[in-house]
Amino acid sequence: MEGRNPADETLVDKQLRSMEQRLAHVELKTDFIANAVRSGIYQSLRRKLRPQLWTYEQYSSRRLRFPPQYRLEKAPDDPPRIALVTPSLNHGDFIRATVDSVLQQKYPQLAYIVQDGASTDDTIKVLESYGDKLRWRSEPDAGQANAINRGFREVAGDIMGYLNSDDTLAPGTLAYVARAFRNDPKLDVVYGHRIYIDIDGLEVGRCILPLHDQDTLKWADYIPQETLFWRRRVWEAVGPIDESFNFALDWDFLLRAQAAGFCFKRLPRFLACFRVHDRQKTTAMTRLGIDEMRRLRVQYLGELPGKYEIRRAIARYMLWQMLFNWMYKLGLARY
């Protein structure tokens, strides 16, 4: 093509020249991306943009802080009775923080019990140290679901919930939840935002949830169990916890409650902290968890979906979660 008048170019010549320009542009982009990957920019950007729903350790540990109004939360007049169970087994390192987070709520109408599965570590010693301030039992059981059901046979309330022995409540949570139920008689099930903490109780992440989406719940369990509370009428209709589950017991309970037509709401507040550590059941029982989640998806979706189907089905909810999370990070939303 050298030395030829541009006016004499054939159509083929023009197409070839256009392709050469495009290839050069692609090469520049490829070099830029490769350099970005090598420099770590790409990985950093990917970490920042991915949803935080199931990303536990999001940043270096920092002191856990709550807004001052959390500790000033007042229970409503004539507060409803709250029944709370802590299933426990060999969490002696964490059980005190869990129990303290409940007792320090100073909720006036609380029926609380620690249902321990005959721990062999320091758990019993810790529980005994509370004297008559804490009700607890220690006996062999058939697993977490069985412990929860046993606990609810011992304590009763208008509002119910359970808190695992390595998690903690945020200050003022019980009063806030009681007020939410009192203000809306039609409300049946509530949950809220969660904070991730490490083995030392230091904050390592936060998760902001969008509004409740009943369709997404059929595909994936996005509700933080430690923030979950429900009315007694839900338990009477669809309870108790199904003891054939060891991992997805809370998702099964939620799906049964939703299928029964009960009203769900995500509350605009951090309600509890989920502890991330090597000995937690969530890490140790991954294989069993996958099998139980498959079982529930078949039951509620009618067939077993593939990974791509699941990702596509929850994509809209995950985008909303990312949006809510960034609004919080940028100070556009406060909780």
LINPECOR-V561957 format. One record per helix or strand. SS is the DSSP state (A for helix, B for strand). FROM is the first residue (numbers start at 1). TO is the last residue. Records with the same first field share a line. If there is no record, write none. Layout:
SS: FROM-TO  FROM-TO
This chain:
A: 6-8  11-39  41-49  68-71  95-103  123-128  131-133  144-154  173-183  214-217  225-227  232-238  249-259  281-284  286-301  307-329
B: 62-62  82-88  110-116  135-138  159-162  168-169  189-197  203-207  229-231  264-275
